[in-house]
Amino acid sequence: MLENINSCIWAGATVFMVLGGIYFSIILRFPQFKLIKIFKSLNGENKSEGISPIKTLFLTLAGRIGVGSIAGVALAIYLGGPGSIFWMWIIAIISGSLAYAETMLAIKYKIKKNNDEYEGGPSYYIKNGLKKRNLAIIYSVIVIFAYLIGFIPIQTNTITKSIDSIIDINHMIIGVLITTISLFIIFGGIKKISNATSKIVPFMTLLYIVLALTSIITNIDMIPKIFSDIFESAFSLRPFFSGFIVTVLIGVQRGIFSNESGIGLGAIAACASNSQNGVKSGYIQVLGVYITTIVICTATAFMILTSEYDMHFENPNGIELTSFAFNYHFGSFGSILLLICILLFSFSTILTGYYYCESNLSFLLKSFNKKVLKLLTGLSVFLGSVISPTTIWQCIDILVAALALINIYVLYKLSEEIKQYHQKYDRI
């Protein structure tokens, strides 16, 4: 049943994402291609309150570069073939305009809290921009459920499967350890979370790129053939509905899941910044999309495609294929290297996921006990170590598609406002 629902809702979400991305690319004059402005935007504003724009980039990357960039990419290759990678690239480029548009709007409608912290995101511009309070409530509820029953537990599930490949240990023990570390940082609040992600993200990104380059360089003779396989698989029309269409949908689906552009989650993190310049923040989020999909996801794909990978797995999380690739390239040390990457990627996503839940719960309720949410997050982290990954992935996909449909609809309805804001403040 979940699989059927997933297929139907993603067919609609894919059309919305592609058309929406093209539409905003045109009316905003292709902001995703303005690389000079994108990098100039990293020069932040000096303010004592809030967190800096560069730290919000790391916070956003912490949410984007999770298991979707490792296990998700592997699962895309497993289900849709090498061609799915091409469609991940395409959706990243197209949806860059959506990340830019949603961030500008979010910065415009964000609010300052009493303790010198900022908060915002789609729920705020849906309520205050589109004037649809009920739709804003629905969006916030879906975000909270998406993380508590999907994004957060799949991180723990992937860590557990990675540890399984190295040592035989009770999954509940792994869950307890990850939960304890997560709660320690989460109880420190957004500034402690952003400080943690600003240290973890640069290191884990650099480490992963170095590992990928090592595997590519040592197999450089295979690269032309890999590109050929990617393009050939991407446009293979035989059989059409079980080949081409499936490859496109899976590539788009995994691309959206990895970079989160168009669904509004990156805009939530962007609003934690002390910046009041929506254009600068928008360009920074476009950079986040490129780092996630074009760099990290591609790194995973090429490590897999340069290995003699096998496609026979039962109830796959996706990490099994990546694990095989790491062991192929780095020998017995490969499992340890992958575990380090998984720990960093997954743990940073858990921290950002909690912040997204807190931000949306704050929108729903004027006052609430944060300790309860923190403990629920801890429970979500723990349960991920014992739940079936197939069920988690299906739930995530359905909820992400629902967020995309809502957010693209709202962006379209507010497109004139977005266009005017862009024209007024794009002076970088």
C-alpha positions as CSV (number, residue, x, y, z in Angstrom):
1,M,0.0,0.0,0.0
2,L,2.8,2.4,0.9
3,E,4.6,1.6,-2.3
4,N,1.4,2.4,-4.4
5,I,0.8,5.7,-2.5
6,N,4.4,6.6,-2.9
7,S,4.3,6.0,-6.7
8,C,1.2,8.1,-7.2
9,I,2.2,11.1,-5.1
10,W,5.8,11.2,-6.5
11,A,4.5,11.3,-10.1
12,G,2.7,14.5,-9.2
13,A,5.6,15.9,-7.1
14,T,8.1,15.3,-10.0
15,V,6.0,17.3,-12.4
16,F,5.5,20.1,-9.9
17,M,9.3,20.2,-9.1
18,V,10.4,20.2,-12.7
19,L,7.9,22.8,-13.9
20,G,8.3,24.9,-10.8
21,G,12.1,24.9,-11.1
22,I,11.9,25.9,-14.8
23,Y,9.4,28.6,-14.1
24,F,11.4,30.2,-11.3
25,S,14.6,29.9,-13.2
26,I,13.0,32.0,-16.0
27,I,11.4,34.7,-13.9
28,L,14.4,35.1,-11.6
29,R,16.9,34.9,-14.6
30,F,18.6,31.7,-13.6
31,P,20.1,32.5,-10.2
32,Q,21.5,29.0,-9.9
33,F,24.0,29.8,-12.6
34,K,25.4,33.1,-11.1
35,L,28.4,31.4,-9.5
36,I,30.2,34.7,-8.7
37,K,27.3,36.0,-6.7
38,I,26.9,32.6,-5.0
39,F,30.4,32.7,-3.6
40,K,30.3,36.4,-2.8
41,S,27.3,35.8,-0.6
42,L,29.4,33.8,1.8
43,N,30.8,37.2,3.1
44,G,28.4,37.5,6.0
45,E,27.0,40.4,8.1
46,N,28.7,41.1,11.4
47,K,26.0,41.0,14.1
48,S,26.3,39.8,17.7
49,E,22.9,38.0,17.8
50,G,21.8,34.9,15.9
51,I,24.3,32.8,13.9
52,S,26.3,33.8,10.9
53,P,25.2,33.0,7.3
54,I,28.2,30.7,6.9
55,K,27.1,28.7,9.9
56,T,23.6,28.4,8.5
57,L,25.2,26.9,5.4
58,F,26.8,24.2,7.5
59,L,23.6,23.7,9.4
60,T,21.7,23.3,6.2
61,L,24.4,21.0,4.8
62,A,24.2,18.9,8.0
63,G,20.5,18.3,7.2
64,R,21.1,17.7,3.5
65,I,24.2,15.6,3.6
66,G,22.8,12.6,5.5
67,V,22.2,9.0,4.5
68,G,20.4,10.3,1.4
69,S,23.9,11.2,0.0
70,I,25.3,7.7,0.7
71,A,22.6,5.1,1.2
72,G,20.0,7.0,-0.9
73,V,22.3,7.3,-3.9
74,A,23.2,3.7,-3.7
75,L,19.5,2.8,-3.5
76,A,18.9,4.9,-6.6
77,I,21.5,3.0,-8.5
78,Y,20.1,-0.3,-7.2
79,L,16.6,0.5,-8.2
80,G,17.0,2.8,-11.3
81,G,20.4,1.9,-12.6
82,P,23.4,4.4,-13.3
83,G,21.0,6.6,-15.3
84,S,19.3,7.8,-12.2
85,I,22.5,9.7,-11.3
86,F,22.0,11.9,-14.5
87,W,18.5,12.8,-13.4
88,M,19.8,13.6,-9.9
89,W,22.1,16.1,-11.6
90,I,19.3,17.6,-13.7
91,I,17.0,18.1,-10.8
92,A,19.7,19.7,-8.7
93,I,20.3,22.3,-11.4
94,I,16.6,22.9,-12.0
95,S,15.7,23.0,-8.3
96,G,18.4,25.4,-7.4
97,S,16.0,28.2,-8.4
98,L,13.5,26.8,-5.9
99,A,16.0,26.8,-3.1
100,Y,16.8,30.4,-3.9
101,A,13.1,31.5,-4.1
102,E,12.0,29.7,-0.9
103,T,14.9,31.1,1.0
104,M,14.3,34.7,0.0
105,L,10.6,34.4,1.0
106,A,11.6,32.7,4.3
107,I,14.0,35.5,5.2
108,K,11.4,38.1,4.4
109,Y,8.9,36.6,6.8
110,K,11.2,35.3,9.5
111,I,10.8,36.5,13.1
112,K,13.2,37.4,15.9
113,K,12.6,35.6,19.2
114,N,13.2,37.1,22.6
115,N,16.6,35.4,23.2
116,D,18.3,36.9,20.1
117,E,17.5,33.9,17.9
118,Y,15.6,33.9,14.6
119,E,13.0,31.6,13.3
120,G,11.1,31.1,10.0
121,G,10.5,28.9,7.1
122,P,7.6,27.8,4.8
123,S,5.0,27.8,7.7
124,Y,5.6,31.5,8.3
125,Y,5.4,32.6,4.7
126,I,2.4,30.4,4.1
127,K,0.6,32.0,7.0
128,N,1.7,35.6,6.7
129,G,2.4,35.8,3.0
130,L,-0.3,33.5,1.5
131,K,-2.7,34.1,4.4
132,K,-3.5,30.4,4.7
133,R,-3.1,29.5,8.3
134,N,-4.5,26.0,8.1
135,L,-2.2,25.0,5.2
136,A,0.8,26.4,7.3
137,I,-0.3,24.1,10.2
138,I,-0.5,21.1,7.9
139,Y,3.0,21.8,6.6
140,S,4.5,22.1,10.1
141,V,2.8,18.9,11.2
142,I,4.1,17.0,8.2
143,V,7.7,18.3,8.8
144,I,7.6,17.1,12.5
145,F,6.3,13.7,11.5
146,A,8.7,13.5,8.5
147,Y,11.7,13.8,10.9
148,L,10.4,11.9,13.9
149,I,9.3,8.9,12.0
150,G,11.5,9.1,8.9
151,F,14.6,11.3,8.5
152,I,15.9,10.8,12.1
153,P,15.4,7.1,12.5
154,I,16.8,6.3,9.0
155,Q,20.1,7.9,10.2
156,T,20.4,5.6,13.2
157,N,19.3,2.6,11.0
158,T,22.1,3.3,8.6
159,I,24.7,3.6,11.4
160,T,23.5,0.3,12.8
161,K,23.8,-1.5,9.5
162,S,27.3,0.0,9.1
163,I,28.5,-1.2,12.5
164,D,26.9,-4.6,11.7
165,S,29.4,-5.0,8.9
166,I,32.4,-4.6,11.3
167,I,31.3,-6.1,14.6
168,D,28.4,-8.2,15.9
169,I,26.8,-6.0,18.6
170,N,23.2,-5.7,19.9
171,H,21.4,-3.0,17.9
172,M,19.8,-1.6,21.1
173,I,23.2,-0.8,22.5
174,I,24.1,1.1,19.4
175,G,20.7,3.0,19.7
176,V,21.4,3.9,23.3
177,L,24.9,5.3,22.5
178,I,23.7,7.4,19.5
179,T,20.7,8.6,21.5
180,T,22.9,9.7,24.5
181,I,25.3,11.7,22.3
182,S,22.5,13.3,20.3
183,L,20.6,14.4,23.4
184,F,23.7,15.9,25.0
185,I,24.1,18.4,22.1
186,I,20.4,18.9,21.4
187,F,19.8,20.0,25.0
188,G,22.4,22.8,24.4
189,G,20.0,24.6,22.0
190,I,20.4,26.0,18.5
191,K,23.8,27.7,19.0
192,K,25.3,24.5,20.4
193,I,23.8,22.6,17.4
194,S,25.2,25.1,14.9
195,N,28.6,25.1,16.5
196,A,28.7,21.3,16.3
197,T,27.6,21.2,12.7
198,S,30.0,24.0,11.7
199,K,32.8,21.7,12.9
200,I,31.5,18.4,11.7
201,V,30.4,19.4,8.2
202,P,33.6,20.8,6.7
203,F,35.6,17.9,8.0
204,M,33.2,15.2,6.8
205,T,32.8,16.8,3.4
206,L,36.5,17.1,2.8
207,L,37.1,13.5,4.0
208,Y,34.5,12.1,1.7
209,I,35.8,14.1,-1.3
210,V,39.3,12.8,-0.7
211,L,38.1,9.2,-0.5
212,A,36.1,9.6,-3.7
213,L,39.0,11.2,-5.6
214,T,41.3,8.4,-4.4
215,S,38.9,5.7,-5.8
216,I,38.4,7.7,-9.1
217,I,42.1,8.3,-9.7
218,T,43.0,4.7,-9.1
219,N,40.3,3.7,-11.6
220,I,40.7,6.6,-14.0
221,D,40.5,4.3,-17.1
222,M,36.9,3.4,-16.1
223,I,35.6,7.0,-16.0
224,P,34.7,7.3,-19.8
225,K,32.8,4.1,-19.7
226,I,31.0,5.1,-16.5
227,F,29.8,8.4,-18.1
228,S,28.7,6.4,-21.1
229,D,26.7,4.0,-18.9
230,I,25.1,6.9,-17.0
231,F,23.9,8.7,-20.2
232,E,22.9,5.5,-22.0
233,S,20.9,4.3,-19.0
234,A,19.4,7.8,-18.4
235,F,17.8,7.8,-21.9
236,S,17.2,4.1,-22.4
237,L,13.6,3.7,-23.7
238,R,13.4,-0.1,-23.5
239,P,11.2,-0.9,-21.7
240,F,9.7,2.6,-21.4
241,F,7.5,2.3,-18.3
242,S,9.7,0.0,-16.3
243,G,12.9,1.5,-17.6
244,F,13.0,5.1,-18.6
245,I,10.2,6.4,-16.4
246,V,11.4,4.5,-13.4
247,T,15.0,5.8,-13.9
248,V,13.8,9.4,-14.1
249,L,11.4,9.1,-11.1
250,I,14.0,7.5,-8.9
251,G,16.7,9.9,-9.9
252,V,14.4,12.9,-9.3
253,Q,13.1,11.4,-6.0
254,R,16.6,10.7,-4.6
255,G,17.9,14.1,-5.8
256,I,15.1,15.9,-4.0
257,F,15.6,13.8,-0.9
258,S,19.3,14.5,-0.9
259,N,19.3,18.3,-1.5
260,E,15.9,19.1,-0.1
261,S,15.4,22.1,-2.5
262,G,11.8,22.9,-3.2
263,I,10.5,21.3,-0.1
264,G,11.3,24.2,2.2
265,L,13.6,22.5,4.8
266,G,16.7,24.4,3.8
267,A,14.8,27.7,4.2
268,I,14.1,26.8,7.9
269,A,17.8,26.5,8.6
270,A,18.5,29.7,6.6
271,C,16.2,31.6,8.9
272,A,18.5,30.9,11.9
273,S,21.0,33.3,10.4
274,N,21.3,36.9,11.6
275,S,21.2,38.0,7.9
276,Q,18.3,40.1,6.8
277,N,19.3,39.8,3.1
278,G,17.2,37.2,1.5
279,V,19.1,37.4,-1.8
280,K,22.4,36.5,-0.1
281,S,20.8,33.8,1.9
282,G,19.2,32.4,-1.2
283,Y,22.5,32.2,-3.1
284,I,24.0,30.4,-0.1
285,Q,21.3,27.8,-0.2
286,V,21.9,27.2,-3.9
287,L,25.5,26.5,-3.1
288,G,24.3,24.0,-0.5
289,V,22.3,22.2,-3.2
290,Y,25.3,21.9,-5.4
291,I,27.6,20.7,-2.7
292,T,25.1,18.1,-1.7
293,T,24.1,16.6,-5.1
294,I,26.8,17.6,-7.6
295,V,29.7,16.9,-5.2
296,I,28.7,14.5,-2.4
297,C,26.1,12.4,-4.2
298,T,28.3,12.2,-7.3
299,A,31.2,11.1,-5.2
300,T,29.1,8.2,-3.8
301,A,27.9,7.2,-7.3
302,F,31.4,7.1,-8.7
303,M,32.8,5.1,-5.8
304,I,30.1,2.5,-6.5
305,L,30.3,2.5,-10.3
306,T,34.1,2.1,-10.2
307,S,33.7,-1.1,-8.1
308,E,32.5,-4.5,-9.2
309,Y,29.3,-4.1,-7.4
310,D,26.6,-6.7,-7.0
311,M,22.8,-6.1,-7.1
312,H,21.6,-9.0,-4.9
313,F,20.4,-7.6,-1.6
314,E,17.4,-8.4,0.6
315,N,15.5,-5.5,2.2
316,P,18.2,-3.1,1.2
317,N,18.9,0.2,3.1
318,G,21.2,1.2,0.3
319,I,24.3,1.2,2.6
320,E,25.1,-2.4,1.6
321,L,26.1,-1.3,-1.9
322,T,28.2,1.6,-0.6
323,S,29.8,-0.7,1.9
324,F,30.8,-3.1,-0.9
325,A,32.3,-0.2,-2.8
326,F,34.3,1.0,0.1
327,N,35.7,-2.5,0.8
328,Y,36.5,-2.9,-2.9
329,H,38.5,0.4,-3.0
330,F,40.1,0.4,0.5
331,G,40.2,-3.2,1.5
332,S,39.5,-4.3,5.1
333,F,39.9,-0.7,6.2
334,G,36.9,0.3,3.9
335,S,34.2,-0.6,6.4
336,I,35.9,1.5,9.1
337,L,36.2,4.5,6.7
338,L,32.5,4.2,5.7
339,L,31.4,3.9,9.3
340,I,33.3,7.2,10.1
341,C,31.5,8.9,7.2
342,I,28.1,7.5,8.1
343,L,28.6,8.5,11.8
344,L,29.4,12.1,10.7
345,F,26.8,12.4,8.0
346,S,24.0,10.8,10.0
347,F,24.8,12.5,13.3
348,S,24.8,16.0,11.8
349,T,21.4,15.3,10.2
350,I,19.9,14.2,13.5
351,L,21.0,17.5,15.1
352,T,19.5,19.6,12.2
353,G,16.4,17.4,12.2
354,Y,15.7,18.2,15.8
355,Y,16.0,21.9,15.1
356,Y,13.5,21.7,12.2
357,C,11.1,19.9,14.5
358,E,11.6,22.6,17.2
359,S,11.1,25.4,14.8
360,N,7.9,24.0,13.4
361,L,6.5,23.1,16.8
362,S,7.3,26.7,17.9
363,F,5.1,27.9,15.0
364,L,2.3,25.6,16.1
365,L,2.4,26.3,19.8
366,K,3.1,29.7,21.5
367,S,4.7,27.8,24.4
368,F,5.7,24.1,24.8
369,N,8.0,22.0,26.9
370,K,11.2,21.6,24.7
371,K,12.3,18.8,27.0
372,V,9.4,16.6,25.7
373,L,10.3,17.2,22.1
374,K,14.0,16.5,22.9
375,L,13.0,13.2,24.5
376,L,10.8,12.3,21.6
377,T,13.7,12.9,19.3
378,G,15.8,10.7,21.5
379,L,13.2,8.0,21.2
380,S,13.1,8.4,17.4
381,V,16.9,8.0,17.3
382,F,16.7,4.9,19.4
383,L,13.9,3.2,17.4
384,G,15.8,3.7,14.2
385,S,18.2,1.1,15.3
386,V,15.6,-1.7,15.4
387,I,13.0,-0.7,12.6
388,S,12.9,-2.1,9.1
389,P,14.6,0.3,6.7
390,T,12.1,-0.4,3.8
391,T,9.2,0.9,5.9
392,I,11.1,4.0,6.9
393,W,12.2,4.8,3.4
394,Q,8.6,4.5,2.1
395,C,7.3,6.8,4.9
396,I,10.0,9.4,4.2
397,D,9.3,9.4,0.4
398,I,5.6,10.0,0.9
399,L,6.1,12.8,3.5
400,V,8.8,14.5,1.4
401,A,6.5,14.5,-1.7
402,A,3.7,16.0,0.3
403,L,6.0,18.8,1.5
404,A,7.1,19.4,-2.0
405,L,3.6,19.7,-3.4
406,I,2.6,22.2,-0.7
407,N,5.7,24.3,-1.0
408,I,5.8,24.5,-4.8
409,Y,2.1,25.5,-4.8
410,V,2.8,28.3,-2.3
411,L,5.8,29.5,-4.1
412,Y,3.8,29.7,-7.3
413,K,1.0,31.7,-5.6
414,L,3.6,34.1,-4.2
415,S,5.7,34.2,-7.4
416,E,5.1,37.8,-8.1
417,E,6.2,38.8,-4.6
418,I,9.3,36.6,-5.0
419,K,10.1,38.3,-8.3
420,Q,9.8,41.8,-6.9
421,Y,11.9,41.0,-3.9
422,H,14.6,39.6,-6.1
423,Q,14.6,42.6,-8.4
424,K,14.8,45.0,-5.5
425,Y,17.6,43.4,-3.5
426,D,19.7,41.5,-6.0
427,R,22.6,44.0,-5.8
428,I,25.5,41.6,-4.9
